[in-house]
């Protein structure tokens, strides 16, 4: 069994701990804690990366649709 919880550290209380304890009873478990990071912040940490991302966004082909045209377009593709 696997469970994934996304929770703020200051929201962890004894009720949360007891819920985990009850869910897994006598089983051995692994608790892994990771900090969520902002992917955009990470990718733009270096100026060269930021410029590369912006350059690629500028040359990326785009299409504009009204809601009805988008539905029509996607129904043909599906």
N, C-alpha and C positions, 0 to 999 in steps of 0.2 A: 504494500500500500504506500502511496505517496501523497503528500499534501503540500501545497505551496501557499504560504500566507504572505501578504504584502501589508505591512503594518508600520506605523511610525513608532520609533523606539519608546517615546513617552506614553504610548498607548498600551504597552505591555503591562499587564497586571497579573495578580495571582489567579484570576478567573481564566485568563488565556493559558497560563501554565497548566492549570488543572484540566482544561479542555484537552490539551495535548496529551497529558498523562492519561486521561480517561480514554481517549481515542486509540492510543497505542498500548495501553495496559502494560503487560509484562514484556513487551517486545523491546529489543535493543534498537535505538534510533540514532540517527546522525542529525545534528543541528548545524546548519550552515547559514552564516549570516553574511549578506553582501549589502553593500551600499549602492543605492540606485544613483546612476550618474546621467547627466544631460549629454546625450550623444552629440548634439550640435555644438555644445561648449567644448567637448573633447575634440571634435574634428576641426574646429576653428582655433584651437590653441596656438597653432603656428600660422603665421601670416601667409606662408606659401600655400598651406592647405586651404585656408580661407579663400585666397585668390583663385586657386584651382577649382574649388566648388562653385564660386560665383561665375567664372568663365564657362564652366559646363552648363550652368543653369541658363546662361544667356543664349547659348547655341542650341539648347534642347528644343526640338520642334514642339509646338503647342497647337491645340485646337480649342476653339471657343464654341460652346453650345448653349442653347436655351434648354430648359428642362425637358421639353417635348422632343427636341432634336436629339438630346442625349439619350433618351429612352429609345427613340427610333434607331439611332446608331448602335447602341448596345444590343438591341434585340436582333439586329442583323448579324452581329458578331457572335452571338450565342447560338 
